[in-house]
């Protein structure tokens, strides 16, 4: 590790790294939201199938 090494994870030193991180975070949050919505939808479908007529 040299003193001149720029750490991408340090927001103050590298704005470009922050931009990439926020993009990655947005993608991760979007994927998580889609997954949770799909999971909840699947659960609701299971409950509906148990209570009501089979689809």
N, C-alpha and C positions, 0 to 999 in steps of 0.2 A: 504494500500500500504506500504510494507516494503521496506527498502533501498536495500535489497538483491534481490528484484524482478527484473528479467531480462526481458526487453521489447523486444519482437520478432521483433518489427517494427524498432528497432534501428540497423542499419547496422554495426556500429562500434562494438557493444557489442556482436552481435550474427550473425556470418557468415552463420550459418545454416538457419536462418530466411531469409537471403538475397537470398540464393539458392532457397528456396521454393518460395519466392516472384518472382524471375526472371522466374521460371517455370510457376507460375500462370500468370505472365504478358505475357509470350510467348503464353500460351493457350488462354488468352483473346484476344490478338492481332490476333492470327490465326482465332479464331471464328469470330471476327469483320471483318476480311478480307473476310472470306467465306460468311458472311451475305451480305457484300457490293457487292461482285461479283454476288451473287444470285439476289440481288435487281436490279443491273444494267442489268443483263441478262434478268430479267423479264420485265424491262422497254423497253429494245431493242425489245423483242418479241412482246410486246404490240404495239410499233410503227410500226414494220414490218407488224403486222396483220392489222393495220389500213390502211397502205399505199398499201400493196401488196395483193396478193391472200390469202384467209383464209387457215390456216394450219390445 
